[in-house]
Amino acid sequence: MATTEEVKKLAALARIKISEAELGKFTSEFDAILAYVGQLEKLDLPKSGKEKPPLRNVMREDGEPHTTGAYTQKLAEQFPTRSGDALSVKQIISHD
């Protein structure tokens, strides 16, 4: 069972402020979380690396691609600011 001191240390590490009134609630919730995670110890997993399941990629079927530029004009028309063929955006990062 988790102690209130352990929960205080955990809260300090996570930079979370917990009032004394909330401390009991968080202690019981922490115990419930630990009990749930403790169920992983019951799993029967292979002990050696030789018994790994085979890896495989899941890929979609290639279909007929759309024609080049089919959606470019529609997207460009919806953009608020343009500079020739380029779409302009407000600068949000400065190099001061």
Sequence and secondary structure as in RCSB ss.txt:
>XXXX:A:sequence
MATTEEVKKLAALARIKISEAELGKFTSEFDAILAYVGQLEKLDLPKSGKEKPPLRNVMREDGEPHTTGAYTQKL
AEQFPTRSGDALSVKQIISHD
>XXXX:A:secstr
   HHHHHHHHHHTT    HHHHHHHHHHHHHHHHHHHGGGGS   SSGGG                TTTTHHHH
HHH S EETTEE         
